[in-house]
Amino acid sequence: MTSDLPKDLILLLKERTKLSSKSIQNIITLLDEGCTIPFIARYRKDATENATDEDLRAFEEVFNYSQKLLKRKDEILNLLEEKNFLNPKIKTSIQEVKTLQALEDIYAPFKDKKSSRTSNAIENGLEPLANIIQSLKYTNEEINQKAKQFQNKNIKSIDEAIQGAKDIIAQRYADDFKSKEIVRNLIANWGEIQIKEGKEFDKNGVYSNFAEKKEKIKYIKSHRTLAILRAVNEKELSIKIDIDEKHLLENIKKYKIPSWASSSKDIVFESYKDGLKRLLLPSLKREAINTLKEKASADAIELFGKNLKELLQTAPLVNQVILGMDPGFVSGCKLAVIDENGIYLDSTVIYCTKPREDIKTSSKVVLNLIKKYNITSIAIGNGTASRETAQFITNLISENNLDLNYAIVSEIGASVYSASKIAAQEYPNLDVTIRGAISIAGRLRDPMATLVKIDPKALGIGQYQHDVNQKELASKLENTTVDLVNKVGVDLNSASYKLLSFISGISEKLAINIIEHRDNIKKFNSKNELLKVKGLGAKAYEQAVGFLRIKDGKSILDNTAIHPEDYETTKNLQKKYTIEEIQNIQISQIEQIAKELNTTPLKLTDIIEELKKPGYDVRNEFNQVKFSSDITKLEDLKEGYILSGIVRNITDFGAFVDIGLKNDALLHISQISAKRISHPSEILSINQNLENIKVVSVDLEKQRVGLSLK
């Protein structure tokens, strides 16, 4: 219950999310009640200060981290109390700490020592001698005298006693959380990563430009970090962190050894120096590499999520019968026809390219399909034989004066879908190659509905997907898909079970039950009919129903995002005002009308927006499909040529643009804008149509093309 939430947790969440205590409690209550983030973001705005799904995802992350932090604080406080190490100063430090890293730094001195030298010295009773030396009150001669008292069967001499005490002091320095934080910050701000050739270095390989270089940790780009670490794993490169140790030692003298100290300060300084070099630096250098990796991984995952969102929100091509073409040379070009709702109609194979190149028969087959199904658009996969197939279609359209267009679509992941479990369930009697052609057609008709059936990692977006944290990547891609699918909404009568499974409150099993029920009743006419689906209870209905659409249902409200819980309010609004009056309601009127209808301004605003445009698809605000008009082959390209293209992938160092060739061309970050930009995504987005792109380089041997927008 929210009343049982620790005050510390509320304070942490307030500080990190900038939400009020009331909103924080409301969000946690809603989550505890089984509400999903898309549902809370859309239908509980009044309880969350109008927080978006992105805000709520960030809140969830902070909430989980804060819970982990508070739990670990309690564990450490209990451990220290059990061992009689807890005092008011340590307790306050632990209570005030804001991060898990800082918390573990405070706890480090109380852990069992890993260093055998420190453990041996403590076991031999040398801690009091370490205290004497570290007090800085005694001369070296006085320390030698005191050290005699600590000789025993294991400590044979004064030197051994002093050395053992120095080992303890060295460990204390290495464990001191303030010293640790100072050195950590110095490494982060001034440290360098040195890159050298590894045991299996290939001077002509992909990592040849990385070797024998230094890069400042503070400025190294995430994509370079991931590339370097991959090369280290492959033993092509080796790395180490370098920091100016002289500066660190001067820092110790300045801040750790007071000017009034006795001659024993030399012993203490040597101990600190040993603690720095032998214990602290190796640990913090390893930590620095891990921090670099974690940051690079987080940045790459964030980019994956952004690219996936842009890919899935590409505008659909509505009310079109589409011919999907999966090009090929020897195996032929696979054809599949889908109708306006994505229903599979027909398929075949033609040979419109070499080696068979039966243009006459191929033309006849395609023309028959166009006439039979009234095909209005063609989607051609951009893989092998794409250019030649597109040329065949261009000629066919021209020679027969056909009123239809074609588009080149990315076919990456189509083969993954073809051999998948969901493809086998959807088209059990079709060859895998025909399933691929269906997927290509579907990408033109409804990219989101088609691409959610494929593992996002197989869609060719982002970079270094195998080098990042796989659990975090999967979570990011899943959340991105869920949030977007719910924001767009899903047609209840045409959606696949996979698309439905991303809807708030609907599991994959429940989605299959919905499809089975739909097959039995032929179609849903009202959202209320969902309650008859096996296993779909009141909570699932509440969470899901607002994100589902019925185009030609009994009520126009069923084709909107208005939740059935607000139908009564909506009907009362429609009784008081005509549709024309609703269309013209001003912001200044909202509060008064909301009072009249006993609802809130936020809810009323959403209702009005939905009534203005029932069935509206938010994706229509984004990238529209671009139909092709020209075909180019690599051998024809020259520097200075002006082309058009489609952005297929965005990375930290640039974007890959489909210009009609087998391989996408590189638009380097330095060639995107005349103004300095820090990331390509500031200007470009996935599936964005680009015009007036200049060719700046052509490498026939490596089959590479460089582009510029400058």
N, C-alpha and C positions, 0 to 999 in steps of 0.2 A: 504493500500500500504506500501511497505517496507520503502519508503522515509519518511513516517509519523511515523515510529517506534520511540518511545522515546529513546534518547541517553542513559538514565539510564537503560532501558531494555536491550539494546545491550551490555552495560558494564557488567551488571549482568550475562547475558548469556555467554559472553566471559570468565568471571571469573569462572563460574561454569561448563562450558562444554569444555573449552580449544579449542573451535572452533574459526576460524577467523570471523571478522565482516562480510566479504563477504559471507562466508558459512552460517552463521546465517541468514542473509537476504535472501539468496537463499532458504533455508529450509522453512522459514516462507512464502515466496512467493509461493513456490510449494504447501504447505499445504493450503494456501488461495485459490489456483487455483483448489482445490479438489483432489490433488494427495494423494494417500495413502502412508503409511510408507513403506510397501513392495515394492511398485513401485519406490519410491524415492531411497530406498536402492539398488535396482537392476539396475535401468535404468537411474539414475541421479547422478551417482558417481562423475562425474566431478564437479558438483555443490556443493557437500557436503564434499569434501576432503575424498571421499571413506568411508563415515560413514556407519556402518552396521545397520541392523534393531534394534539391541540392543542399539546402540548409539543413534538412532533416537527416540526410546521409552524413553530413559533417557532424551534426549533433550526436548521431549514433556512434560515430567513431570516437568522439571526445568522451561520450558517456562510458563506453566500454573501457577506454584507457583510464579514465578517472576511477572507475570501479576497481580496476586492476591495481592502480596506484594506492588507493585507500586500503585495499585488502593486504597488499604487501607491507604497508606501514604498520598495520595491526600485527602482522606476523613478526616483523622485526622488533616492534616494541615488546611483544610477549617473549621473544627469544632473549632479548637483552635483560628483561626483568627476571627471567628464570636464572640467568647467569650472574645476576647482581651487578650488571654493567650500566643499568639505566640511572641517569641522574637528570635533574631538571634541564640542564643545558642541552644534553643530547636529545631529550624528549622534545624540547622546543624546536631544535634543528630538524628533527624528523617530521614534526607536525607542519612546519612551514615550507618544507621542500615541495617543489612543483613537478618534478620529473622522476621517472623510475631510475634514470641514470644517476642523478644527483643523490637519490635515496640509497642506491647501492654503494655509491662512493662513501656515504656516511657510515654505512654498515661494514664496509671492507675491513677496518682495523679490528673488528670483533670476530671475524671469521677465523677458522682454523688456518694457520699459516701454511702456504704451499711450499715456501722456501725452506729447505731442510736446514740451512745455515741458521735462519732465524729460530726455527723450532728447537734446534739443538742448544742454542744460546739460552733460550727461555727455560728449557728443561734443566740446564746447568745453573740456574739461579742467577743469571747475569742482568736481569731487568733492573735491579737497584743500582748496579754500576752504570747502566745506560742512563738512568735518571740523573745520577751524579754528573756524568759527563755532559748531558744535554742541558743541565742547569746553567752551564757556562760561568760558574762561580769559582772554578778551581784552575790552578796552573797544571801544566803537564806533569810536573814533579809530584804535586799533591794527588793527582789521579793515579799515578804509578803506585803511590803508597796505598791508596784505597783499593787498588786492583789486587794487591797481595791477599786481601781478605777473602777474595773470591776464588782462590786456587783450591782445587780438589782433585780427586782421582782422574777426572776427565779434563780438567783445566790445569795444565802442568806449569804454565808460566804467566807472567804479567802480560806479555804480548798476546797470548791466547785469550786471556780474560778481556783485554781491551778490544781485541778483534771481534770477540763475540758480542760485546756491548755495541760496537760499531754496526754489526749486522742487524741488531735490534733497532738502532737509531735509523739505519738505512730503510728498514721495513716500515718504520713509523712515518718517515718522510714519504715513502711511496704510497702509504695508505691515507695520508692526510688529504681530506677531500678538497680543501682550499688549494693546496699545492697542485693537486691533480687537475683541478679546473683551470688553473693558470697555465699549466703546460699544455693541456688539451686545447685551449684557445690559441696559444702560440703556434701549435702545430697546424691548427685549422687556418690561421691567418697568414702564417709565414712559411709553413712547411712546403716541401716539394716532393713530387713523386718522381723517382728516377727510374727510367725504363731502359733495360738492357736486353741484349740478345739472350734467348734461352737455349737450352740444350738442342732443341729441334728447330731452331730458327731457319726460315727459308728467306734468303735475301731477295728472292724474286716473288715472294708470296704476298698475301693481302696485308700482312702486318709489317712489311718492309719499311714503311714510312714512320713507324712508331719507335723503332729501336734507337738507342743511344740518344735519348732526349730527356729533358727535364720539364715538368709542368707543375705550376703552382697549384696546390690543392684547392685553394680558394676559387680559382678560375676555370678549372678543368670542366669541360662540358660532359653532361651525363652520357651521351652516346659514345664519347671517347673512353670514358671510364668502363663502360660495358664491353667495348671492343678490346681494350687492354686486358681486362680481367678474363675475357674469353681466351685471349692469346696466352695468358699465364696458365690457364687450365690445360691448354693444348701444348704447353712447354715451349712455345715459340718465343715468349718473352718472359723476363723476370723483372720484378719491381721491388723497390724498397722506399720507405719514407725517409727523407733527409730533412734535418732541422739544424739550425746553427746552435750547437751545444754550448759554444762559448757565451752566447747571449743568455742561455738558460742558467749557466753557472753564475754569471754576473748578477742575474736576477735573484738567485739564492743568497749570494753574499749581501745584496742590498736589502732584501726583505726578510731573510730568515736568520741572519747573524747580526745581532745588535752591536753597535759601535763600542759599548761599554764592556763587551765580553772579554773574558780572560784569555790566556794563551791557549786554553783548551778548545777555543773556537776552531783551530785548525783540524782537530780530531772530528769535531762535529761537521765541519765543512766537508771533510773527506768522506764522512758517513753519508751526508746528503748527496754528495757527488756519486757515490756508489749506488745509493738508492735510486737516483735519477737514471744512471746509465744501465745498471744491471736489472732493475725491477720496473721502474715507472715508464721509461721510454719504450722498451720493447712492447709493453702492454698497450700503451697509448698509440703506438704506431700501428699495431694490429687493429686496434679499435678504429683508427683513422681510416684504414682501408675498408673495414666493415661499414663505417659510416658513409664513405664514398659509394660503396656498393648499394647500400640501402637507399641513399638519396637518388642514385642513378636508376635503381629499380622503381622507386616511387614515381620519378619523373616519366619513365618509359610507360608505366602502367597508366598514369594520368593521360598520356598522349594516346595510348590504346583506346581508353574510354572515350576520349574526345573524338577520335577518328571513327570509332564504331557508331557513336551517336549521329555524326554527320552522315555516315553511310546509310544508316537505317532511316533517317528522316528525309532522304531523297524523295522528291514528290512522285506519287504514283501516276501511271498513265491510265486514266479511267475510260470506261466504255469503249474499249478496243478489243478486237479479236486479233490475237498476236501469233505470228509464226516464229518459233524459236529455232535457230540454226546453230548446231554445234559442228564447226568446220573440221575437216580432216582430209588428208591426201589419200593415202592407201585405203583407209577404212571408209572413206566417203564422208559426206556431210549429213549428219543426223537431223531430221526435221520433226518438230512437234507443234501441234496447234492447240492453243487454249482459248476459251471464250472470255467474255467480259468479267466473269466471276472467277476466272482462273481454273475452270473445269477443263480437264484434258479431253480433246475431241478426236485427234488423229495423229498418226506419225508414219514416217517412212525414211528411206535413205536415198540420197542422190549422189552422183559423181560429177560435180561441176568443175573440178580442178584436176591437174595432172596427178597421177599418171593416166587415169582412164579418160578424163575430160570429155564426158558424154554430154555436151552442152544441149543438144537437141532434146534428148530424153529428160534431162534435168529441168529444162525450161518448161516442158509440157507438164511435168509432175507439179512443179511449183504453181504454174498458172491454174491447173485444175483445183489445187487446194485453195488458192485465193478466191476462185469463183464459187467453189462449193461452200466455203465457210464465211465468205465475205470478209476476208482478212483485211485489216486496215493498217497494221504495222508489223514490221519485222525486226527481231532482235538477233544480232549475230555475235557469237562469242568471239573474244579477242585473242584466242590462242592460235595454235598452228593452223595455217591456211586461211586465217581470217581475212587478210587483205585480198587474196584471190577470190574468196567467196563473196566479199563485198563488191568486188569488181563485176562478178557474175550478176549479182542482184542489180547493180547500177545499170548494166546493159539491158537487163530484162525489163526494168521499169521504163527505160528510155525507148526501147524498141517496141514495147507494147502500150506505151502511153498510159501507164498505170497510175492511179491516184492513191499512192501509198508511200510511206517513208520507211527508212530502216535506221537503226541505231546500233553502234558497236557497244556491247556491254561487257563488263569484266566477267570472265567465266571462272575466276579463281575460286576454288572450293566446290565447284559444280561436281567434280569427280568424287569429292568426299561425300557430298549429299547422295550421289547416284548409288553408292555402295552402302549407304547407311541403313539403319534399322527403320527409320521413319519413311525413307523412300520405298523400302520393300513393303511396308504396310500400306502406303498410299497407292503404289502401283505394282502390286505383286506379280502381274502377268507381263510386265514390260521389261525389255532389256535395259541394262544399266546405262547404256549410251543414250537411249531415248529419254530416260529419266533426267540425264544431263541437259538435253535440249529443252525439256519442260522447265527445268530450273532457270535456264537462260531466258526463256520467254517470261517466266515469272518475275525475274529481276527487272524487266522493263515494265511489266504491269504493276507490281507492288513489291518494291525492294524489301521492305520490312517483313512482310508476310513470308517471303521466300527465304531471306537470309537468316531468319531466326531458327531455321531448321538445320543450320550448319554451325559447327563449333566456331565461335568468333576467331579463334586462333588460326583457323584455316582460311581466313578472308584476306590475308595479305595486307593488313593494316598495321601501323606502328613499326617497331624495330626491336631486335634482340629479344623476341618473345620467350625463347628458351633459357635466357640468362637472368630473367627477373624472378621474383618470388611468385611461384606458381599459384599458391593459395590466394594471395592478394590479387593477382591478375584475374583469376577465375571469378572472385568476388566482385571486382570492379566491372568486369564485362557483364556479369549476370545482373548486377544492380543497374547498370546503364541500359541494358535491354528492357528490364522490367519497367523502369521509370518512363522510358520513351514509349513503349507499347501502350502503357496505361494513359499517357498523355495524349496519344493519337486516338486510342479507342479501337475496338475490334468489331467487325461485322459478325454477329452471332450466327448468321446463316451461311457464311462462306469460309469462316476461319478453320484452319487445320487445328488438330488437338495440340500441336506444339505451340502455335501462336497463342491459343487460349491458355496454355499452361503458364504464360507470363503475366496473365491478368491477376490483379490483386485478389487474394483469397482462393485462387483456383490452383490446385495441385495437378500434376500430370495425370494421375489416376482419375481425378474429378473431370479433367478436360476430356479424357477418353469417354467417360460416362455421358458428358454433354453431347459429344459427337454421336454416340450410339442412340441417345434419345432423339436427337435431331433426325437421324436416319429413319427412325420409327415413325415420327410425326410429319416427316417431309420438310417442315420449316417451322421456325418460331414466329408466332404472330404477336406475341406480347412478352415483355420481360418477366411477367409474373409466372409464365410457364416454366421458367427455370426451376421454380420450387418443386416441380414434379420430377426433376432429375435425381436419380439415385445417388444418395450420399451428399447432396447439396443442401446443407442446413441453413438456418436463419443467419448465422454469422458469415458464412461464405457468401450468401446472397447479398448481405449488406455491403461487404467489402468489394464484391465483383460487379454488381449490377450497373453501377454508374459508368463503368468503362466499356460496357457492351452496347452495340448499336443494332437496331432492326430497321432496315431501310424502308420497307413497305409494311410496317406493322399497323396494329389497330389504332395506336396513338402516335402522333408526331413526336411526342415527348420521348418515345422509345428510340428515336433516332438522334437523341441529344445526350449530353453529359449530365443533364439534370437528374439528380438521384430521386428514386421513387419516394423517399422520405420528404421531398420538397414538391411533390406533384400537387398536393392540396394548395400550397402557397402559390404555385404557378397558376393553377386554375383560378384562384381568387384574383390574381393579378390580371388574368385574361378577361375576367368578368368586369373588372373596373375600367380597363383600358383596352382600346382597339389595338391591333397589331401595329398600325401606323403610329399610334400614340406611344406604344412601348418602344418602337424604333427611335423615337425622338426624346425619350426621357433623358434629362440632363443630370450631370453629377450632383448639382445643387439640390435636385429633387429626391435623390436616393434615400437620404436619411428619413425624410418625412413619409415617403411611401413605405419604407421598411417598417416604420412604426405602425402604419395603418394595417399592414399585413402580418404584424406580429413576427417579424423575422429580423435578420441583421443586415446591415448595409452590404457586407461582403457577400452574403448568400444571394441577396437580391441582385447585386451587380452581375454575379455569375449566371443567374437565371436569365436576366435580360440579354446578356451576350449570347447565350445558347439559343434563345428564341429568335434572335436576329438572323442566325444562320444555322438552322438545323442540318445535321449531316456534314458540317464543315470539317475538313481535314487540315489540321495545322501544318502538315507537310507541304501543302501547296504554297506556303510562304518561303520555302527553301528551294534548292536547286531543281530546276525543271529538266526533263530529258532533252538531250541535244541530238537531233537527227543528223546523220552524216551526209556530206555532200561531195567530199573529195577523198581520193585514195592516194597514198604515197608509199613508195618503197625506199628502203634505206639507201640504195645505190643512187637514187635520184636526188637525194638531199645534198644541199651545199650550204656552206656558211652564208648567213644573210637571208635565207629563205624565211618567209613569214607563214606561220601555220596556226591552226586552232587545235585545241585538245581538251582533255578532261583529267582533272586531278584524281589519281587513283590512290595515292598514299602520301602521307605527310610524316616526315621525320624531323629530328632536331636540326639536321644539316641541309634540309631542302625538301622538295616535293617531287614525286614521280608522276609524270604526265603521259597519258595515253594519247599518242598522235597518229594512231592507226597502224603502228608497227607491232611486231611480235613482242619486243621488249619496250617497256615504258622508258621515256627519256627523262633525264635528270634536270630539274630546275633548281640549281644550287641557291642557298639562302642569300648569297651575295648578288645573285642575279634577279631577285624577286622585286626589289624596289630600289629606286634612287635614294630613298631615305634609309637610314640605318634601322634595322629591325632586329629584335632579339630572338624571334622564333617565326618560322613560316606561317604558323596558324594565326598570326596577327592579321594576315592578309588573305590567306588561302583556306579553303575547306574541301573536304572529301567530296568528289563528284561535281566540283565547281567547273563550269565551262569557261575556258580561257580563249580569248581571241588575240590576234596580233602577237603571237609568240615568235621570237626570233631564234633561228638555229645559230648557235655560236661555235659548235664543234661537232664533227662527225668522225667516229672511229670505226671503220669498216671491219677491222680485225677483231675488235672486242665487241662489235655490234652495239656501240653506245652512241647516244646523241645528247649533247648539252644544249640547254635552252636558256633564254633570257626574256624577261618582261621589261627590261630597261629600254 
